[in-house]
Amino acid sequence: MTVAGRFLAVAVVGVVLDIAVAYLLADQLGLALWLAAAIGFVTAASVNYVIHETWTFGSGGSLSLQRGGQYLTTCTVALGVRLAAVAGLSALDAGLPELVILICGAAASFAVNYNVSRYLIFSADSTKKGSR
């Protein structure tokens, strides 16, 4: 499997985990939806970081607090890109189906997350520096 394929597989696991955690917290424990969504997001991003560090990019190194923080920041930026794409496409009022808009937003955020992760956070140079 290619690096991009592994990244996509981990992203799918992350989305499922994100939604499952958020739903459980909101539906079963009565947390506010926004808070449950935030906790689901952070939980999934944290799990994704560990999988990316150990499997996706094959660094074979130990976990890095620095790279973990960079990855969480990247996920947050990617979420912003997704929301901007969805808002922008929705504002065009071009009659695009909601599913198409959501897929476009997800594709934009995936592209940002993948490229920053691959070429900055988990690049050969960053993983050689060791964990901090």
N, CA and C of each residue as an Amber inpcrd file, in Angstrom:
protein
   396
   0.8610000  -1.1800000   0.0000000   0.0000000   0.0000000   0.0000000
   0.9020000   1.2360000   0.0000000   0.5340000   2.2170000  -0.7760000
   1.3130000   3.4540000  -0.8460000   1.1300000   4.2780000   0.4260000
   1.9970000   5.2580000   0.5980000   1.8730000   6.1620000   1.7420000
   0.5280000   6.8800000   1.6930000   0.1310000   7.3350000   0.5090000
  -1.1560000   8.0200000   0.3760000  -2.3090000   7.0830000   0.7290000
  -2.2070000   5.8210000   0.3370000  -3.2420000   4.8390000   0.6720000
  -3.3240000   4.5810000   2.1640000  -2.1610000   4.4680000   2.8090000
  -2.1450000   4.2890000   4.2670000  -2.7190000   5.5240000   4.9610000
  -2.3590000   6.6990000   4.4530000  -2.8660000   7.9340000   5.0410000
  -4.3980000   7.9740000   4.9360000  -4.9230000   7.6050000   3.7820000
  -6.3690000   7.5770000   3.5830000  -7.0310000   6.5730000   4.5190000
  -6.4430000   5.3900000   4.6620000  -7.0090000   4.3750000   5.5620000
  -7.0640000   4.8960000   6.9980000  -5.9990000   5.5500000   7.4320000
  -5.9760000   6.1050000   8.7890000  -6.9990000   7.2270000   8.9160000
  -7.1510000   8.0320000   7.8770000  -8.1340000   9.1150000   7.9040000
  -9.5540000   8.5680000   8.0710000  -9.8390000   7.4650000   7.3900000
 -11.1670000   6.8480000   7.5130000 -11.3860000   6.3490000   8.9450000
 -10.3790000   5.6950000   9.4980000 -10.4750000   5.2470000  10.8990000
 -10.7070000   6.4470000  11.8090000  -9.9970000   7.5310000  11.5450000
 -10.1410000   8.7360000  12.3590000 -11.5310000   9.3290000  12.3010000
 -12.1100000   9.3860000  11.1220000 -13.4630000   9.9450000  10.9770000
 -14.4730000   9.0900000  11.7460000 -14.3490000   7.7800000  11.6060000
 -15.2690000   6.8800000  12.3220000 -15.1150000   7.0590000  13.8320000
 -13.8780000   7.0980000  14.2980000 -13.6280000   7.2870000  15.7260000
 -14.1440000   8.6450000  16.2090000 -13.8710000   9.6800000  15.4550000
 -14.3160000  11.0370000  15.7810000 -15.8340000  11.0700000  15.9840000
 -16.5530000  10.5710000  15.0110000 -18.0180000  10.6060000  15.0730000
 -18.5400000   9.6920000  16.1820000 -17.9500000   8.5240000  16.3420000
 -18.4100000   7.5820000  17.3760000 -18.2280000   8.1750000  18.7710000
 -17.0630000   8.7600000  19.0160000 -16.8080000   9.3600000  20.3300000
 -17.7700000  10.5290000  20.5620000 -17.9110000  11.3960000  19.5780000
 -18.7950000  12.5580000  19.7170000 -20.2440000  12.1180000  19.9610000
 -20.6920000  11.1350000  19.1910000 -22.0630000  10.6660000  19.3420000
 -22.2870000  10.0510000  20.7240000 -21.3640000   9.2270000  21.1590000
 -21.4830000   8.5960000  22.4720000 -21.5460000   9.6580000  23.5760000
 -20.6550000  10.6210000  23.5160000 -20.6230000  11.6600000  24.5500000
 -21.8940000  12.5120000  24.5440000 -22.3870000  12.8470000  23.3580000
 -23.5800000  13.6980000  23.2640000 -24.8510000  12.9100000  23.5640000
 -24.9870000  11.7620000  22.9270000 -26.2330000  10.9990000  23.0340000
 -26.3560000  10.2570000  24.3600000 -25.2920000   9.6290000  24.7770000
 -25.3600000   8.7910000  25.9690000 -25.0270000   9.5280000  27.2650000
 -24.1440000  10.5030000  27.1840000 -23.7310000  11.2130000  28.3930000
 -24.2890000  12.6280000  28.4910000 -24.9660000  13.0740000  27.4460000
 -25.6270000  14.3700000  27.4840000 -24.7200000  15.5790000  27.3510000
 -23.4890000  15.4030000  26.8800000 -22.6110000  16.5530000  26.6690000
 -23.1620000  17.4210000  25.5430000 -22.8760000  18.7040000  25.6240000
 -23.2520000  19.6090000  24.5380000 -22.5970000  19.1140000  23.2500000
 -23.3120000  19.2280000  22.1480000 -22.8340000  18.6900000  20.8830000
 -21.4940000  19.3050000  20.4810000 -21.3320000  20.6040000  20.6650000
 -20.0770000  21.2560000  20.2760000 -18.9040000  20.6980000  21.0860000
 -19.1370000  20.4440000  22.3750000 -18.0820000  19.9150000  23.2350000
 -17.7740000  18.4570000  22.8660000 -18.8170000  17.6990000  22.6220000
 -18.6310000  16.3050000  22.2090000 -17.8740000  16.2410000  20.8800000
 -18.2080000  17.1310000  19.9580000 -17.5220000  17.1680000  18.6650000
 -16.0480000  17.5260000  18.8370000 -15.7530000  18.4650000  19.7090000
 -14.3620000  18.8630000  19.9560000 -13.5710000  17.7060000  20.5670000
 -14.1640000  17.0150000  21.5180000 -13.4820000  15.8800000  22.1540000
 -13.2720000  14.7520000  21.1410000 -14.2760000  14.4890000  20.3070000
 -14.1370000  13.4730000  19.2620000 -13.0180000  13.8230000  18.2890000
 -12.9420000  15.0920000  17.9190000 -11.9150000  15.5700000  16.9930000
 -10.5190000  15.3720000  17.5840000 -10.3240000  15.8050000  18.8150000
  -9.0090000  15.6940000  19.4570000  -8.6370000  14.2260000  19.6790000
  -9.6100000  13.4170000  20.0760000  -9.3520000  11.9860000  20.2750000
  -8.8920000  11.3450000  18.9730000  -9.6280000  11.5780000  17.9020000
  -9.2800000  10.9830000  16.6080000  -7.9410000  11.5070000  16.0980000
  -7.6970000  12.7960000  16.2440000  -6.4250000  13.3600000  15.7830000
  -5.2550000  12.7480000  16.5530000  -5.4380000  12.5220000  17.8380000
  -4.3790000  11.9310000  18.6550000  -4.0940000  10.4970000  18.2300000
  -5.1420000   9.7200000  18.0270000  -4.9770000   8.3290000  17.5820000
  -4.3540000   8.3070000  16.1820000  -4.8310000   9.1760000  15.3030000
  -4.2660000   9.2350000  13.9550000  -2.7780000   9.5650000  13.9900000
  -2.3980000  10.5010000  14.8550000  -0.9760000  10.8500000  14.9580000
  -0.1450000   9.6070000  15.2950000  -0.5650000   8.8510000  16.2790000
   0.1920000   7.6710000  16.6910000   0.3020000   6.6730000  15.5300000
  -0.7850000   6.4560000  14.8160000  -0.7580000   5.5180000  13.6910000
   0.1220000   6.0530000  12.5590000   0.0110000   7.3570000  12.2780000
   0.8630000   7.9320000  11.2360000   2.3380000   7.8190000  11.6110000
   2.6450000   8.1020000  12.8540000   4.0390000   8.0650000  13.3140000
   4.6110000   6.6540000  13.2170000   3.8080000   5.6570000  13.5580000
   4.3230000   4.2900000  13.6300000   4.1040000   3.4650000  12.3580000
   3.1040000   3.8320000  11.5350000   2.7850000   2.9900000  10.3780000
   2.7570000   3.7600000   9.0600000   1.9600000   4.8030000   8.9760000
   1.7520000   5.4840000   7.6980000   3.0530000   5.9330000   7.0670000
   3.8560000   6.6460000   7.8440000   5.0910000   7.2050000   7.3050000
   6.3090000   6.3710000   7.6420000   6.1040000   5.2920000   8.3650000
   7.1610000   4.3270000   8.6210000   8.4250000   4.8990000   9.2220000
   8.2820000   5.9020000  10.0710000   9.4760000   6.5030000  10.6530000
  10.1820000   5.5390000  11.5950000   9.4200000   4.6180000  12.1710000
  10.0150000   3.6440000  13.0630000  10.5710000   4.2490000  14.3410000
  10.4510000   5.5450000  14.4480000  10.9710000   6.2300000  15.6270000
   9.9520000   6.2600000  16.7380000  10.3530000   6.8890000  17.7950000
   9.4360000   7.0150000  18.9190000   8.4810000   8.1720000  18.6810000
   7.4600000   8.2250000  19.4900000   6.4950000   9.3170000  19.3830000
   7.1840000  10.6170000  19.7670000   6.7320000  11.6830000  19.1540000
   7.3390000  12.9900000  19.3670000   6.2720000  13.9820000  19.7930000
   6.4750000  14.5930000  20.9360000   5.5350000  15.6160000  21.3970000
   5.4740000  16.7680000  20.3970000   6.6180000  17.1210000  19.8420000
   6.6650000  18.2070000  18.8630000   5.8540000  17.8500000  17.6120000
   6.1110000  16.6770000  17.0380000   5.3590000  16.2800000  15.8420000
   3.8830000  16.0770000  16.1660000   3.5830000  15.5670000  17.3550000
   2.1840000  15.4170000  17.7540000   1.4680000  16.7590000  17.7900000
   2.1200000  17.7550000  18.3570000   1.5470000  19.1030000  18.3910000
   1.4040000  19.6910000  17.0010000   2.4080000  19.4620000  16.1670000
   2.3340000  19.9450000  14.7810000   1.1910000  19.2690000  14.0330000
   1.0180000  17.9730000  14.2720000  -0.0530000  17.2460000  13.5920000
  -1.4250000  17.7480000  14.0400000  -1.6000000  17.9590000  15.3360000
  -2.8800000  18.4680000  15.8280000  -3.1560000  19.8600000  15.2590000
  -2.1230000  20.6840000  15.1740000  -2.2800000  22.0160000  14.5750000
  -2.6770000  21.8970000  13.1100000  -2.0180000  20.9820000  12.4000000
  -2.3420000  20.7620000  10.9930000  -3.7840000  20.2920000  10.8220000
  -4.2310000  19.4040000  11.6930000  -5.6190000  18.9290000  11.6420000
  -6.5930000  20.0850000  11.8510000  -6.2560000  20.9740000  12.7500000
  -7.1160000  22.1200000  13.0220000  -7.1650000  23.0520000  11.8100000
  -6.0070000  23.2800000  11.1840000  -5.9720000  24.1010000   9.9670000
  -6.7730000  23.4160000   8.8550000  -6.5990000  22.1040000   8.7120000
  -7.3330000  21.3560000   7.6930000  -8.8400000  21.4400000   7.9290000
  -9.2400000  21.4040000   9.1950000 -10.6650000  21.5710000   9.5120000
 -11.1410000  22.9530000   9.0690000 -10.3240000  23.9700000   9.3070000
 -10.6590000  25.3260000   8.8500000 -10.7930000  25.4010000   7.3390000
  -9.8990000  24.7190000   6.6290000  -9.9660000  24.6720000   5.1650000
 -11.2630000  23.9880000   4.7360000 -11.5980000  22.8980000   5.4120000
 -12.8380000  22.1840000   5.0830000 -14.0570000  23.0880000   5.2790000
 -14.1040000  23.7590000   6.4220000 -15.2500000  24.6280000   6.7070000
 -15.3200000  25.7920000   5.7240000 -14.1670000  26.3540000   5.3580000
 -14.1400000  27.4490000   4.3920000 -14.6290000  26.9700000   3.0200000
 -14.1950000  25.7800000   2.6160000 -14.6310000  25.2430000   1.3250000
 -16.1380000  24.9940000   1.3220000 -16.6280000  24.4190000   2.4050000
 -18.0720000  24.1490000   2.4990000 -18.8540000  25.4650000   2.5010000
 -18.3960000  26.4290000   3.2870000 -19.0890000  27.7160000   3.3470000
 -19.0340000  28.4200000   1.9930000 -17.8670000  28.3910000   1.3570000
 -17.7250000  29.0510000   0.0600000 -18.5900000  28.4240000  -1.0130000
 -18.5630000  27.1000000  -1.0870000 -19.3880000  26.4230000  -2.0910000
 -20.8760000  26.5990000  -1.8010000 -21.2360000  26.6260000  -0.5340000
 -22.6430000  26.8440000  -0.1700000 -23.0800000  28.2530000  -0.5500000
 -22.1980000  29.2240000  -0.3700000 -22.5280000  30.6180000  -0.6540000
 -22.6760000  30.8770000  -2.1500000 -22.0530000  30.0510000  -2.9800000
 -22.1680000  30.2340000  -4.4250000 -23.5990000  30.0620000  -4.8980000
 -24.3740000  29.3240000  -4.1300000 -25.7710000  29.0620000  -4.4720000
 -25.8980000  28.5440000  -5.9000000 -24.9830000  27.6170000  -6.2410000
 -24.9550000  27.0580000  -7.5950000 -25.8270000  25.8170000  -7.7190000
 -26.5610000  25.5050000  -6.6640000 -27.4250000  24.3430000  -6.7120000
 -26.6930000  23.0210000  -6.5390000 -25.4720000  23.0740000  -6.0090000
 -24.7350000  21.8310000  -5.7720000 -25.3960000  21.0460000  -4.6450000
 -25.5130000  19.7450000  -4.8000000 -26.0560000  18.9310000  -3.7060000
 -25.1420000  19.0150000  -2.4810000 -25.7380000  18.9300000  -1.3060000
 -24.9670000  19.0340000  -0.0680000 -23.8630000  17.9860000   0.0020000
 -24.1460000  16.7850000  -0.4600000 -23.1470000  15.7220000  -0.4290000
 -21.9270000  16.1020000  -1.2670000 -22.1390000  16.6920000  -2.4120000
 -21.0290000  17.1240000  -3.2710000 -20.2040000  18.1900000  -2.5640000
 -20.8780000  19.1230000  -1.9140000 -20.1860000  20.1800000  -1.1750000
 -19.3530000  19.5730000  -0.0470000 -19.9250000  18.6360000   0.6910000
 -19.1980000  17.9950000   1.7810000 -17.9930000  17.2130000   1.2770000
 -18.1570000  16.5210000   0.1650000 -17.0450000  15.7620000  -0.4060000
 -15.9310000  16.7030000  -0.8720000 -16.2920000  17.8060000  -1.4700000
 -15.2860000  18.7860000  -1.8960000 -14.5420000  19.3560000  -0.6830000
 -15.2700000  19.6410000   0.3730000 -14.6390000  20.1400000   1.5900000
 -13.6960000  19.1130000   2.1940000 -14.1310000  17.8570000   2.2200000
 -13.2920000  16.7890000   2.7530000 -12.0470000  16.6000000   1.8890000
 -12.1970000  16.6870000   0.5900000 -11.0440000  16.5410000  -0.3090000
 -10.0360000  17.6670000  -0.0910000 -10.5280000  18.8830000   0.0860000
  -9.6290000  20.0180000   0.3260000  -8.8760000  19.8420000   1.6350000
  -9.5720000  19.4370000   2.6880000  -8.8990000  19.2640000   3.9810000
  -7.9390000  18.0760000   3.9510000  -8.3060000  17.0190000   3.2310000
  -7.4160000  15.8640000   3.0980000  -6.1220000  16.2830000   2.4080000
  -6.2320000  17.0700000   1.3350000  -5.0460000  17.5080000   0.5850000
  -4.1100000  18.3160000   1.4790000  -4.6610000  19.2240000   2.2600000
  -3.8420000  20.0320000   3.1620000  -3.1830000  19.1390000   4.2100000
  -3.9780000  18.3120000   4.8620000  -3.4670000  17.4600000   5.9330000
  -2.3930000  16.5040000   5.4160000  -2.6530000  15.8690000   4.2970000
  -1.6930000  14.9130000   3.7400000  -0.3810000  15.5980000   3.3790000
  -0.4440000  16.6890000   2.6390000   0.7830000  17.3440000   2.1730000
   1.6020000  17.9330000   3.3050000   0.9640000  18.5690000   4.2620000
   1.7160000  19.1110000   5.3940000   2.3040000  17.9590000   6.2190000
   1.5060000  16.9240000   6.4420000   1.9980000  15.7820000   7.2090000
   3.1680000  15.1050000   6.5060000   3.0110000  14.8220000   5.2480000
   4.0360000  14.0690000   4.5040000   5.3180000  14.8540000   4.3290000
   5.1960000  16.1200000   3.9570000   6.3870000  16.8570000   3.5630000
   6.9780000  17.7500000   4.6490000   6.2470000  17.9830000   5.7210000
   6.7900000  18.8090000   6.8000000   6.9080000  18.0380000   8.1150000
   5.7880000  17.5260000   8.5970000   5.7900000  16.9100000   9.9260000
   6.5330000  15.5780000   9.9430000   6.2550000  14.7230000   8.9720000
   6.8400000  13.3910000   8.9600000   7.9050000  13.2380000   7.8710000
   8.5020000  14.3280000   7.4550000   9.5610000  14.2460000   6.4480000
  10.7680000  13.5390000   7.0560000  11.6490000  13.0670000   6.2020000
  12.8480000  12.3640000   6.6860000  13.6450000  13.2550000   7.6310000
  13.7260000  14.5450000   7.3370000  14.4800000  15.4570000   8.1960000
  13.8600000  15.5900000   9.5760000  12.5440000  15.7030000   9.6420000
  11.9010000  15.9080000  10.9420000  11.9560000  14.6600000  11.7990000
  11.8890000  13.4810000  11.1920000  11.9110000  12.2510000  11.9920000
  13.3270000  11.8860000  12.4210000  14.3480000  12.3630000  11.7050000
  15.7340000  12.1030000  12.1100000  16.1310000  12.8970000  13.3400000
  15.4480000  14.0110000  13.5580000  15.7810000  14.8680000  14.7010000
  15.4130000  14.2180000  16.0190000  14.5970000  13.1660000  15.9450000
  14.2180000  12.4430000  17.1720000  13.0210000  13.0680000  17.8560000
  12.5750000  12.3930000  18.8940000  11.4060000  12.8750000  19.6160000
  11.8250000  13.9190000  20.6340000  10.8850000  14.7750000  20.9430000
  11.1260000  15.8260000  21.9350000  10.0440000  15.7940000  22.9600000
